[in-house]
């Protein structure tokens, strides 16, 4: 998984008020596909919940000053 890139994508989707479909590019070989899909949905919901707790004004300020470590 590419966590920073996934968070950045989800953050952009939230900022754009995107309310469409998100597809998971996974291929369960040994896993139950329904359980894997449910786990993917839970993970994305958890990431979105975390992003919703971010202070957007502070984030924009830091990004504008290119202070990514903060």
C-alpha positions as a printed NumPy array, in Angstrom:
array([[  0.   ,   0.   ,   0.   ],
       [  1.171,   3.525,  -0.691],
       [ -0.141,   5.254,   2.408],
       [  1.107,   8.842,   1.828],
       [ -0.157,   8.841,  -1.756],
       [ -3.489,   7.3  ,  -0.724],
       [ -3.952,   9.927,   1.982],
       [ -3.091,  12.689,  -0.462],
       [ -5.595,  11.344,  -2.987],
       [ -8.35 ,  11.001,  -0.382],
       [ -7.589,  14.49 ,   0.901],
       [ -7.945,  15.89 ,  -2.622],
       [-11.222,  14.031,  -3.088],
       [-12.537,  15.426,   0.2  ],
       [-11.48 ,  18.963,  -0.745],
       [-13.306,  18.588,  -4.069],
       [-16.406,  17.23 ,  -2.261],
       [-16.178,  14.08 ,  -4.38 ],
       [-19.016,  11.728,  -3.553],
       [-18.529,   9.087,  -6.215],
       [-17.207,   5.585,  -6.453],
       [-13.749,   4.482,  -5.361],
       [-12.456,   1.275,  -6.902],
       [ -9.994,  -1.046,  -5.172],
       [ -7.307,  -2.498,  -7.395],
       [ -6.938,  -5.767,  -5.51 ],
       [ -6.976,  -9.364,  -6.584],
       [ -7.773, -11.715,  -3.705],
       [ -6.151, -15.058,  -4.4  ],
       [ -6.502, -16.872,  -1.089],
       [ -8.781, -14.412,   0.709],
       [-12.533, -14.292,   0.661],
       [-13.247, -11.492,  -1.86 ],
       [-16.262, -10.167,   0.055],
       [-14.262,  -9.977,   3.293],
       [-11.366,  -8.32 ,   1.505],
       [-13.664,  -5.702,  -0.022],
       [-15.207,  -5.018,   3.393],
       [-11.709,  -4.619,   4.873],
       [-10.758,  -2.188,   2.082],
       [-13.878,  -0.122,   2.746],
       [-13.133,  -0.038,   6.492],
       [ -9.534,   1.07 ,   5.85 ],
       [-10.621,   3.906,   3.563],
       [-13.304,   5.003,   6.035],
       [-10.671,   5.081,   8.8  ],
       [ -8.319,   7.156,   6.647],
       [-11.11 ,   9.581,   5.714],
       [-12.094,   9.91 ,   9.384],
       [ -8.476,  10.774,  10.224],
       [ -8.295,  13.32 ,   7.421],
       [-11.493,  14.963,   8.657],
       [ -9.746,  15.604,  12.004],
       [ -6.909,  17.533,  10.324],
       [ -6.824,  21.29 ,  10.839],
       [ -7.253,  22.302,   7.188],
       [ -6.169,  25.909,   7.677],
       [ -2.963,  24.817,   9.419],
       [ -2.259,  22.204,   6.759],
       [ -2.682,  24.74 ,   3.958],
       [ -0.398,  27.148,   5.8  ],
       [  2.343,  24.538,   6.191],
       [  1.997,  23.325,   2.612],
       [  2.172,  26.909,   1.375],
       [  5.462,  27.338,   3.227],
       [  6.622,  23.882,   2.056],
       [  7.051,  22.653,   5.616],
       [  6.08 ,  19.059,   4.993],
       [  7.815,  17.715,   8.095],
       [  5.452,  19.651,  10.34 ]])
